[in-house]
Each structure stands twice: as structure tokens, then as C-alpha cells.
């Protein structure tokens, strides 16, 4: 088994949380995903990309085909990734403003999202962020992102049993297993699109 695992190519995943809140449950999902790849999803490395430093999109900040340094650095991280993992909270039945801002900056010419495999996870009240996922999928059509279809991952953070601890870490084992299945699916889909 170890020989097979060692032969699997390393997939670099850029992980983006649409929530800037310090104790964000959506960011907690990303932390759990990073832990899971180290524990039980070999061949995958997830890097959380902080979108909080990005300025509001404003084409006046573009100069001679270049972008502000913080935007250039963000775009480069997306470009270097093999796939994308979005943790998308739901704001007013849609994606959050910080996430949309990050998406818009990386979609400026040249669009660095194009042809990337992606997955969406979300948590919150009610539908657990599900409606934001559908809007993000619509946005992804224009960006040429290729989302996995299954499994879907939404999580009502407030229904028993307890899903997150006081620091926003995912503690529910059933949810962690569901999250692992998303990562396994994203890994397989990424390899398939890469022709491996």
C-alpha cells in the first residue's frame, strides 16, 4: 500500500474561505480539511489562502496590465494550484462579499481560475450555506471552473450534536468523514482532468 501511495502525484489545493471572521466555522472546515489530508488523504496538500488583504476590486488599481502586489501574489497562488477548495458561507442567499471580491480579482485577464477542478464546502444555519454553493457554481461557469458534483457538503453548524468547538474547529466525526469524502472526490477528479 505504501508503494502505491508514494507513486500518487501531489495535488496542490488552494483553499479559500469566504469568511474573514477569526472564529469562522467555514475557515474551521478548511483547517479540518488540511488535517484530514495529512492523516488520511495522501497525495494532497492544502494551503489556506487568506483573502483578507485584498483591496476591493477597482480597475483604477490596475496599471499597464499589472495589479497591486497583494493581488498579484493572490493570483499567483491560484495559478500554481492544481485545484481549488472553497469554503463558502451564505450571505443573503448568495456568496459573501469577500469571496466575490477575491473571485473577481483572479478573474481579471488572464483568468487564473480557468480549467481548475474545484469543490465547495459550507456551513452555517438553516441550509448550511447550500444556497451560496449554487451561486458559486453559476459564477464558476463563466470562470471555466470545473466543480465536483458529488458529494455535496453543507453542514448546519447549530444542530446537535455539537459540530464546532469554541475556537471554530470541526469536532463532529460524522462531518469530518463527509469532508474526507469531498477531498477524495476532488483528488480523483483533479487527477482525471490532468489525464492521470
Phi, psi and omega in degrees: 000321181296323180295319178296316180298318182295333182278343182291129181295152178279125177259125178265122183247126172270121182252129184233126174261132177280001179249135179263354183296136183305314181266027184303130175291327179293319174294326175300324175298320179294320177299317178297320179298319178296319177297316182296323180294325178289325184275318193211011175231077182296151178088012181223131177236124181252130175242124176284124179257114182284122181262358184296331179285348184293132174288161173300140183300133183202112184293347174294341179277351177276140181219118178051044178078010177242165183238166176307148184308320181294326178288317177302317180296318177297312180300321180295320178299319179292316180301320183283344182284147174278329180206170186235139173239113179263133167251106192246104173290162180256122176239116178053046179069017183214191177283160180285156178299317179299322179293315179298322178299314179296317178301315182296318179299317183283348178270350177297152186298131351282144181294111183274357175279338192305132175066020177269134169290151183207160175221155179235135172232150179202156177213159180162200177275181175054247182278005178068028179088008185301322182292329177295326180297320180293322177292320179296322176297320178296316178299319181299332178300312180293325184280353185064033170279148181241099184277143169293148179268326183217149357280151172278149179229106168233150185215119173284111186288347190249358176273142176294153357287170181303131181263325185229149175274184184296337179268002180085019178270137179290119183244351181282118185292325178296316178295321178297320178293320177298318179296319178301319180295326175297315181296319178297319179294317179297319179299311181297319180294319178299312179298321179297315181291334176279356179079024182250000000 
